[in-house]
Structures are given as structure tokens and as C-alpha cells.
């Protein structure tokens, strides 16, 4: 059995192990898949050669992952037609998530490929890793290229400092916390000064009521109107919000289910606001209907003040 065939088999076993509550077996499966991915890159490969081999290794996860892996055939087809990317040499796979593949190039940069809109093609200079290049391929495939930072040596303090910059500049952190503390895999150190910067641009989104366009925050009129309605709803019912610090951020996952208000648990408040916004025919902006994500983003924005 080849390394790739073996990896495909253990990827499928890893999914089964996760579903059946066997974390040790799942970790063993991941280790074998990682080993197979390393085996692919004994020498640098052109992107058009690397992607099919990665797809073969990860195919056991593809149909059930619900992530960017599902779109790899489309990405491969689009890359093959790209004069800009097809011959880029890849040295290793850095990671994969819900929206992007991240690959290391021979020029020591990180190439990110996905099918969703780029979070911020123009990086925020105060907390984002720089974006060196970005563009759109066929079939809605997008890419951007960033320098590779140093991921060893990242501390909780580094992550919290990035979160404070995110909040202070009109954004809110997303997926920057785990139940045990800050997520150090979202941050890397850059330059001689070891400056911590966000490497997953999806880890910071504009506060509700604002949009990021052409490198600056601008008002989102519909969301501003929705925020005013939510403020009035809370004031009429005497539901005070807990004010969150911009400069000393705390992990909201460790606040015992009351990160918004001491009056109600988060899920109760979110459901109440969501039902009210539906009942009053307010316009949702993130999907076709009111979702928990939109309400929670609005509430979190209000807890950070103006």
C-alpha cells in the first residue's frame, strides 16, 4: 500500500474515530495523514502537480468535511488555467480550514486558495499579516499570498495583544479563543521585532454596523439601523449589557454563559433579540434570514461600546 493510499484509508478511519468518540485513534489518524503529506513534498512541486496529490491524501475526508476540501476539484481546474499560479512551486502544506488551503511556496510565502470572498484583500496594517498579492481565478476561486511568520514562540500574551488591536480598530475577533485560552495558531511573529500579527484574516471581522472597503471602515446603514433597534429593545426591557474591555480582552468562552448580560444567559438573550427582529421585520444582512451569528455579532459589538 502506498503512502497516499494508506493516508486516504486512515483519513476515513479518523473521521469514524471522531464520530465514535475515540480521540486517541483520531490523533493517530491525523499523524499518518500528516506524514503522507510530508512524503509528497520530498522536493518542491508545481502547484498543478501538488494539488491532485493533496486531494488524493485528503479524499477520505472530503465528502463529510463540509470545508474547502470539498471544493478542491474546482480549485485544481481553475489553477490549471492560471498563468499566474500554475507553475508556482510548493514545498509543504501549512494547513486547511473551512475556507482556505494554505501552502508554503518555494519563495517562503504562504499561498491561500479558497472559494469564498477574501476577508480583507487590503490587510489592516496594525494587526494583519501583509497581503503581498491577491486575485480571482475562474469558477469563483480566489487566492492571496502573504509572508510566512514564525509560529514557534507565540504566547497567550501575543494573542491577547492582537485581540486588543483588533478591538481597538473597530473589529471583533472571531475564532481567537478556545475553552482553555487564546488560540495561538491564529497568530505568528514577524520581523526582527517579533511583532505578533493575525495570519487568519477570518479571525477579525468589522463590528456590526461597519464594513471594510478599500482599506478603511465605512458605515453599514442597514446594520446601523438594526443596532439602534436592538438598543431600544434592551433599554425598554431594562437589560444592561456587560461592558467589555478593548485594551484588556477576556475570553468570552470562560464567562459561564453570561458574556453579554448578567440578567440572561447568552442563548436566551440571543433568541429573544432574534425573535424580536423577525417580528418587527427588520432586515437581516448576513444571510437571507435572521441567524444567531448576526445577532451575536451585533450584541458583541454593543458590549464594546462606541
Secondary structure by P-SEA (a helix, b strand, c coil): ccaaaaaaaaaaaaaaaaaaccaaaaaaaaaaaaaaaaaaccccccaaaaaaaaaaaaccccccccccccaaaaaaaaaaaccccccccccccccccccbbbbbccccbbbbbbccccccccccccccccccccccccccccbbbbbbcccccccaaaaaaaaaaaaaaccccccccccccccccccccccccbbbbbcccccccccccccccccbbbbaaaaaaaaaaaaaaaaaacbbbbbbbccccccccccccccccccccaaaaaaaaaaaaaaacccccccccccaaaaaaaaaaaaacc
